[in-house]
């Protein structure tokens, strides 16, 4: 599926996500410039704590490397905005073809990332966990609490903590539901970004 056949609202979100991930602000994603510094910061949060991931830094680097290579259509070692959006087109088509298999994959992949952020392992992300993720990408965290509480309220949940299942619901909505009513459309709001 090409980016031109994606719903315009999803293209807008994917471009926003591209900007969120573009840590160094150069208009492209590279492992060295964007994802290695993030992996290091996330892994450092676990220092002195027991982690269910014995080599968390290696796991994060392998994951980021795989995702960047998957999106890099021309194999030049970097992903531009069009490649990034096009890669989501393929994922969107796969979701449409087999939503249950896609949800199972998200439970493993996004759920695994949830576990990496969930420092105390209680099955809920605290605002500090979410702020640490945004800060790893170099973003201000000032608007995150209000944004999370807005999404939680829309899901009928109390403020302040994001449960695992709610997180997975929001991720699914962000990636696949173009509806203007989907709370997940706000998943990467709360930080100031310049979008292309």
Residue pairs with C-beta under 8 A, 6 or more apart in sequence:
1 89
1 90
1 92
1 93
2 86
2 89
3 11
3 82
3 85
3 86
3 88
3 89
5 89
6 14
6 85
6 88
6 89
6 92
7 178
8 178
9 178
9 180
9 185
10 88
10 92
10 175
10 176
10 178
11 85
12 195
13 174
13 175
13 185
13 188
14 84
14 85
14 88
15 81
15 84
15 85
15 195
15 196
16 188
16 193
16 195
17 84
17 174
17 188
18 29
18 81
18 84
18 85
18 195
18 196
19 193
19 194
19 195
19 196
20 137
20 139
20 188
20 191
20 193
21 29
21 34
21 35
21 137
22 28
22 29
22 34
23 33
23 34
23 35
23 37
23 38
23 137
23 138
24 33
24 34
25 194
26 33
27 80
27 81
27 196
28 78
28 79
28 80
29 35
29 68
29 71
29 78
29 79
29 84
30 68
30 77
30 78
30 79
31 61
31 64
31 65
31 68
34 137
35 61
35 64
35 65
35 68
36 61
36 64
37 136
38 60
38 64
38 136
38 137
39 57
39 60
39 61
39 64
40 57
41 132
41 135
41 136
42 56
42 60
42 116
42 117
42 132
42 133
42 136
43 56
43 57
43 60
45 119
45 132
46 53
46 56
46 119
49 119
52 115
52 121
53 59
53 115
53 116
56 116
59 116
60 116
68 78
68 79
70 87
71 79
71 83
71 84
71 86
71 87
72 78
72 79
72 83
73 83
73 86
73 87
74 83
79 87
81 196
88 175
91 102
91 175
92 175
92 176
94 101
94 102
95 102
95 175
95 176
102 176
103 168
103 172
106 168
106 171
106 172
107 168
110 167
110 168
110 171
111 164
111 168
114 125
114 164
114 167
114 168
115 121
117 125
117 129
117 130
117 132
117 133
118 124
118 125
118 129
118 164
119 126
119 128
119 129
120 126
123 163
123 164
124 161
124 162
124 163
124 164
125 161
125 162
125 167
126 160
126 161
127 144
127 145
127 148
127 160
127 161
130 141
130 144
130 148
130 162
131 141
131 144
134 140
134 141
134 144
134 190
134 191
135 141
139 191
139 192
139 193
140 191
140 192
141 191
143 189
143 190
143 191
143 192
144 190
144 191
145 160
145 190
146 190
147 186
147 189
147 190
148 159
148 160
148 162
148 190
149 159
149 160
150 183
150 186
151 166
151 170
151 183
151 184
151 186
151 187
152 158
152 159
152 160
152 162
152 166
153 159
154 183
155 166
155 169
155 170
155 183
157 163
157 166
162 170
169 184
170 183
170 184
170 187
171 184
171 187
172 184
173 179
173 182
173 183
173 184
173 185
173 187
174 182
174 184
174 185
174 187
174 188
177 184
177 185
179 185
